[in-house]
Amino acid sequence: MNYCPNCGAELRPEAKFCPSCGYDLEQGTLSEEEYGEQHGTEPFVQVNTNDHFELELEKAEGLNVTRAEIKKLAQEKLSGRYGEWCKTIILLIGANIVASFIFQFAYVRFFTNSFLNLFNPYGYYTYDYGYGYNRPFSGISMFMWFLVMMAALVLIFLIAALTTAVLQWCAIHTLRGNRADGLQIFAYFIKAQKNRVLKANVLIAIYTFFWSLLFVIPGIIKSASYAMTNYLLEKDDSLSASDAILLSRQMMDGYKLEFLILRYSFFFWNLLAVFQLTNFYIMPYQNVTEIKFLDMLYEHYVEENSPIEA
């Protein structure tokens, strides 16, 4: 069997020119052995169409474990312990509902005022029995509603950032056999962590938001890069917020795709989250699964980077 000396394409015995690159074959061709000796490799492998192929993404490189196995381990850790998460999930859902309600109410009031003043520049007046006509939508009122709207937006942002931290720390506690009490964990953030957990999660939320402005995909990838931050903060009290983020990026290098595949394997479960009640199953299940993956990756990273004793 002959091969093109220019590009390595397989040639028919009667060919005079390479069908891939157009090389003049009358100048000479290389046999398979000669090509291997010249290039130091054997790139031409005959593929048997009867060979069995399977998707290699099922296993994380170096971890030697499938997603199904990780999920099974997570379910075993959660067996009989879903009730521990109920109070945490109720508080988080309640906080989100209250913050969203405040934002929506302020949003409607502010834009209602703006709309009415736009179409009635001389002012919008209502009749108040006993007091005559008055103008309820003044400039000061609009400004105050704008401030309330912005404050509610910041509150929603902070709740979203802290929700990730609380749920991941609850998952860590579950894996270690401790009680997953989100309220106590949040109090621990405030009292003992010197705001490093709050700072780290706010930074992650900001970074992810700005990366998401580049057509969303970069933000998704970056969210995987930062995934181990809370795990590292819980693991090492001496790590600062920025150091934990940097170390997370290093440790997730080469594993972001696997983590995202694992995360989005819960996509259809998360669609059911609109019913809220399903959150009591989905939130613990997904977070413990992800933390189990990160826990195994951490052990693998430490093993790979530990100094070899002489």
VOGU-3710 file (C-alpha; in Angstrom, 3 decimals, decimal comma):
1> mnycpncgae> 0,000/0,000/0,000  1,394/3,418/-0,986  1,044/6,807/0,639  1,580/10,360/-0,536  5,013/11,646/0,602  3,602/15,160/0,853  0,417/14,784/2,940  0,331/11,076/3,863  -2,970/10,306/2,149  -3,611/6,711/1,054
11> lrpeakfcps> -3,129/6,210/-2,676  -4,510/3,829/-5,270  -1,848/1,776/-7,079  -2,578/3,445/-10,435  -2,778/7,050/-9,136  -0,401/9,598/-10,692  -1,424/12,532/-8,523  -2,445/12,676/-4,874  -6,244/13,169/-4,641  -5,839/15,180/-1,427
21> cgydleqgtl> -3,023/17,636/-2,160  -2,320/17,213/-5,911  1,288/16,104/-5,376  2,987/14,672/-8,484  3,368/11,014/-7,563  5,762/10,290/-10,378  8,420/11,837/-8,163  8,025/8,834/-5,905  5,798/7,468/-3,131  6,441/6,110/0,361
31> seeeygeqhg> 5,496/2,724/1,705  3,836/2,439/5,118  7,109/1,322/6,737  9,126/4,120/5,096  6,594/6,743/6,155  6,670/5,483/9,735  10,458/5,544/9,824  10,573/9,039/8,321  7,991/10,582/10,665  8,661/8,462/13,741
41> tepfvqvntn> 5,024/7,449/14,040  2,376/5,200/12,585  -0,521/7,506/11,735  -2,280/5,180/9,351  -4,558/2,851/11,228  -7,005/0,639/9,452  -10,358/0,999/11,156  -12,569/-2,011/11,322  -16,160/-0,875/10,833  -17,311/-3,734/13,042
51> dhfeleleka> -15,387/-2,383/16,038  -17,513/-1,194/18,985  -17,357/2,525/19,735  -18,677/4,303/22,832  -18,834/7,874/24,063  -15,666/8,608/26,017  -17,190/11,658/27,713  -18,972/9,312/30,105  -15,834/9,243/32,256  -13,942/12,181/33,706
61> eglnvtraei> -10,305/11,993/32,620  -8,199/10,717/35,467  -11,100/10,163/37,879  -12,173/6,790/36,457  -15,767/7,231/37,508  -18,990/7,694/35,567  -21,642/10,294/36,204  -24,069/7,533/37,106  -21,698/6,327/39,817  -21,278/9,836/41,221
71> kklaqeklsg> -25,044/10,311/41,339  -25,481/6,970/43,050  -22,950/7,933/45,727  -24,774/11,235/46,229  -28,123/9,493/46,636  -26,620/7,134/49,190  -25,359/10,087/51,233  -28,757/11,777/50,999  -30,758/8,701/51,886  -33,079/9,628/54,747
81> rygewcktii> -31,582/13,127/55,046  -33,613/15,197/52,601  -35,583/16,592/55,532  -32,476/18,357/56,836  -32,532/20,568/53,765  -36,179/21,642/54,073  -35,648/24,647/56,339  -32,766/25,905/54,217  -34,696/25,580/50,963  -37,800/27,258/52,426
91> lliganivas> -35,732/30,207/53,664  -33,949/30,605/50,327  -37,171/30,397/48,313  -38,854/32,836/50,720  -35,971/35,314/50,500  -36,081/35,194/46,697  -39,855/35,686/46,628  -39,715/38,695/48,988  -36,842/40,358/47,107  -38,522/39,725/43,742
101> fifqfayvrf> -41,833/41,124/45,014  -40,159/44,310/46,281  -38,354/44,759/42,962  -41,465/44,175/40,863  -43,591/46,490/43,010  -40,980/49,274/42,850  -40,491/48,661/39,130  -44,225/49,040/38,425  -44,518/52,167/40,586  -41,477/53,816/39,043
111> ftnsflnlfn> -42,416/53,157/35,424  -46,063/53,969/36,062  -44,975/57,377/37,331  -42,659/57,841/34,371  -45,358/56,794/31,889  -47,995/59,113/33,328  -45,623/62,077/33,483  -44,498/61,413/29,917  -48,035/61,662/28,541  -49,127/64,379/30,930
121> pygyytydyg> -46,227/66,821/31,371  -48,414/69,214/33,329  -48,868/66,645/36,046  -51,274/63,880/36,898  -53,785/64,771/39,585  -56,249/62,709/41,523  -59,142/63,906/43,652  -58,742/63,137/47,317  -62,094/63,538/49,088  -61,831/66,164/51,730
131> ygynrpfsgi> -58,476/67,483/50,536  -59,156/68,360/46,907  -56,843/67,543/44,026  -53,298/66,405/44,576  -50,407/65,080/42,520  -49,285/61,674/43,799  -46,431/61,192/41,325  -43,865/63,862/42,083  -40,189/63,846/41,080  -39,180/62,933/44,628
141> smfmwflvmm> -41,585/59,996/44,592  -40,136/58,726/41,325  -36,601/59,039/42,664  -37,494/57,153/45,851  -39,087/54,297/43,908  -36,000/54,170/41,693  -33,791/53,788/44,772  -36,045/51,034/46,139  -35,921/49,261/42,766  -32,095/49,414/42,654
151> aalvliflia> -31,813/48,269/46,284  -34,107/45,302/45,558  -32,017/44,445/42,494  -28,828/44,430/44,594  -30,625/42,291/47,183  -31,643/39,756/44,520  -28,043/39,664/43,315  -26,694/39,045/46,834  -29,302/36,370/47,576  -28,410/34,553/44,341
161> alttavlqwc> -24,693/34,659/45,212  -25,239/33,460/48,779  -27,709/30,780/47,686  -24,922/29,041/45,773  -22,595/29,241/48,775  -25,159/28,010/51,308  -26,295/25,090/49,143  -22,738/23,989/48,388  -21,720/24,172/52,051  -24,842/22,184/52,964
171> aihtlrgnra> -23,788/19,583/50,405  -20,296/19,424/51,937  -21,818/18,885/55,382  -24,048/16,132/54,005  -21,094/14,326/52,432  -19,230/14,484/55,734  -22,173/13,195/57,717  -22,925/16,527/59,418  -26,302/18,207/59,615  -27,072/20,483/56,656
181> dglqifayfi> -28,455/23,572/58,397  -28,315/26,538/56,040  -29,201/29,085/58,716  -26,284/28,035/60,914  -23,990/27,965/57,901  -25,021/31,502/56,942  -24,401/32,676/60,506  -20,978/31,033/60,311  -20,281/33,002/57,117  -20,959/36,262/58,947
191> kaqknrvlka> -19,342/35,538/62,306  -16,318/33,350/61,587  -15,384/33,711/57,944  -14,432/37,417/57,912  -16,666/37,939/54,869  -14,348/35,907/52,639  -17,174/33,565/51,566  -19,474/36,509/50,824  -16,693/38,313/48,960  -15,741/35,247/46,918
201> nvliaiytff> -19,318/34,522/45,828  -20,042/38,146/44,974  -16,861/38,264/42,881  -17,835/35,021/41,142  -21,292/36,407/40,376  -19,798/39,624/38,961  -17,168/37,817/36,894  -19,721/35,346/35,544  -22,149/38,153/34,658  -19,571/40,088/32,638
211> wsllfvipgi> -18,326/36,945/30,894  -21,946/36,090/30,061  -22,233/39,356/28,133  -20,002/37,702/25,503  -22,839/35,603/24,044  -23,535/33,623/27,242  -21,234/30,647/26,512  -18,093/32,196/28,097  -20,098/32,841/31,261  -21,155/29,190/31,428
221> iksasyamtn> -17,555/28,041/30,984  -16,309/30,467/33,627  -18,956/29,272/36,071  -17,342/25,829/35,778  -13,902/27,352/36,400  -15,122/28,876/39,679  -17,094/25,794/40,754  -14,608/24,613/43,369  -14,243/27,972/45,154  -16,671/27,281/48,009
231> yllekddsls> -15,302/23,760/48,455  -11,795/25,200/48,850  -12,957/27,925/51,235  -14,542/25,299/53,461  -11,501/23,036/53,153  -8,913/25,658/54,087  -9,702/28,511/56,497  -6,508/30,335/55,524  -7,467/30,813/51,868  -8,568/34,286/50,857
241> asdaillsrq> -11,434/34,808/48,428  -9,166/35,666/45,501  -6,789/32,769/46,250  -9,687/30,297/46,347  -10,976/31,558/42,991  -7,511/31,300/41,431  -6,924/27,803/42,805  -10,358/26,715/41,618  -9,479/27,825/38,084  -6,275/25,797/38,225
251> mmdgyklefl> -7,889/22,659/39,580  -10,812/22,778/37,137  -8,483/23,069/34,155  -9,214/20,069/31,946  -12,363/19,141/33,896  -14,737/21,999/33,045  -16,432/20,038/30,281  -17,013/17,046/32,520  -18,399/19,258/35,257  -20,751/21,059/32,870
261> ilrysfffwn> -21,990/17,756/31,444  -22,691/16,604/34,996  -24,426/19,883/35,869  -26,617/19,963/32,776  -27,559/16,325/33,183  -30,023/17,800/35,710  -31,568/20,054/33,045  -34,929/18,292/32,894  -35,035/18,028/36,671  -34,546/21,792/36,864
271> llavfqltnf> -37,434/22,361/34,473  -39,647/20,837/37,146  -38,310/23,377/39,656  -40,972/25,850/38,489  -43,371/23,876/40,686  -41,183/24,758/43,732  -42,067/21,572/45,621  -39,640/19,621/43,435  -36,829/21,823/44,776  -36,880/19,813/48,003
281> yimpyqnvte> -35,548/16,863/46,001  -33,620/18,515/43,151  -31,562/21,041/45,153  -30,026/18,506/47,572  -29,554/15,895/44,851  -27,816/18,194/42,365  -25,631/20,016/44,881  -24,440/16,866/46,659  -23,696/15,278/43,269  -21,637/18,272/42,144
291> ikfldmlyeh> -19,748/18,487/45,441  -19,021/14,761/45,272  -17,469/15,306/41,854  -15,412/18,226/43,203  -14,380/16,177/46,243  -13,062/13,388/44,012  -11,335/15,911/41,765  -9,682/17,545/44,778  -8,305/14,212/45,966  -7,082/13,430/42,460
301> yveenspiea> -5,419/16,858/42,181  -3,648/16,467/45,532  -2,484/12,985/44,582  -1,164/14,142/41,212  0,625/17,190/42,634  1,985/15,773/45,872  5,811/15,632/46,004  7,306/12,224/45,310  9,360/10,977/48,246  12,802/9,632/47,436
//
